[in-house]
Amino acid sequence: MERKKKNILELTRITCEDYRALEKLPVVLACDNVRSMMNVGSLLRTCDAFLIGEVLLGGITGCPPHPEIAKTALGADRSVRWRHVDDLYAELRRFKEEGWRIAALEQTHNSVPLQVFIPACDERYVLVVGNEVQGVDQRIVDLADTALEIPQCGTKHSLNVSVSGGIALWHFFSNINNYKDT
């Protein structure tokens, strides 16, 4: 079996306009005071890959247009729907009042291992990722319906926010798409 790599012409993708018209997952990513512009760009790029409905850039989280965001987003800052909110906690309360489930990606007492959590096919979710040093604000953890944790076996106690966000978004994407396939 030949495994020849695809060239750039074979990797052609849809336009931003066509992407915006696609049906998105019932998932919103909320960034709680993410400091690194490169992490923001990487998260936008991941959201593009997994059809995430919207990205909330809360508090001090940087917003496009910004050269460091553009460097890692590779155009996803133009394809993915995003908006900045000064008070992410208040915005998440509004989402919760509208029936959305809030899932904080955070290490807590009683957190649920990510591989155990299966998103319900009839629910809408906001996944909250936190600041690179402080994590998700405690008020948001308290508001959340669940805290999800990525189990780790090494010497470090956490992953980069864009890496952990990518893992969790893949989990939502793969599980929700499995419902669509059945």
LINVENUR-V55687 format. One record per residue. N is the residue number from 1. PSI is psi in whole degrees, 0 to 359 (* if undefined). BURIAL is + if it has 16 or more other ideal C-beta (glycine too) atoms within 10 Angstrom, else -. Layout:
N/PSI/BURIAL
N/PSI/BURIAL
This chain:
1/125/-
2/136/-
3/59/-
4/132/-
5/146/-
6/146/-
7/174/-
8/327/-
9/330/-
10/346/-
11/19/-
12/137/-
13/174/-
14/166/-
15/164/-
16/320/-
17/316/-
18/322/-
19/314/+
20/333/-
21/346/-
22/150/-
23/132/-
24/161/+
25/153/+
26/56/+
27/133/+
28/138/+
29/128/+
30/124/+
31/114/+
32/98/+
33/45/+
34/123/+
35/321/-
36/123/+
37/325/+
38/324/+
39/319/+
40/312/+
41/317/+
42/319/+
43/320/+
44/318/+
45/319/+
46/319/+
47/323/+
48/315/+
49/325/-
50/19/+
51/43/+
52/136/+
53/321/+
54/156/-
55/128/+
56/124/+
57/100/+
58/145/+
59/236/+
60/1/-
61/131/+
62/156/+
63/150/-
64/157/+
65/136/-
66/134/-
67/322/-
68/326/-
69/313/+
70/324/+
71/318/-
72/337/+
73/331/+
74/42/-
75/346/-
76/340/+
77/345/+
78/337/+
79/324/+
80/136/+
81/125/-
82/159/+
83/152/-
84/139/-
85/131/+
86/316/-
87/91/-
88/322/+
89/312/+
90/320/-
91/321/+
92/325/+
93/319/-
94/315/-
95/315/+
96/319/-
97/332/-
98/5/-
99/5/-
100/147/+
101/133/+
102/125/+
103/114/+
104/129/+
105/95/+
106/149/+
107/113/-
108/166/+
109/133/-
110/17/-
111/156/+
112/127/-
113/134/-
114/319/+
115/343/-
116/331/-
117/124/+
118/113/-
119/137/+
120/140/-
121/342/-
122/17/-
123/159/-
124/141/+
125/145/+
126/118/+
127/123/+
128/124/+
129/152/+
130/181/+
131/144/+
132/336/-
133/312/-
134/345/-
135/204/+
136/134/+
137/136/+
138/324/-
139/323/-
140/321/+
141/316/+
142/326/-
143/333/+
144/148/+
145/332/-
146/154/-
147/126/+
148/139/+
149/136/+
150/113/+
151/142/-
152/147/-
153/355/-
154/196/-
155/343/-
156/153/-
157/359/-
158/166/-
159/161/-
160/144/-
161/323/+
162/329/+
163/309/-
164/320/+
165/319/+
166/318/+
167/313/-
168/320/+
169/322/+
170/319/-
171/313/+
172/311/+
173/310/+
174/322/-
175/318/-
176/321/+
177/331/-
178/325/-
179/320/-
180/329/-
181/346/-
182/*/-
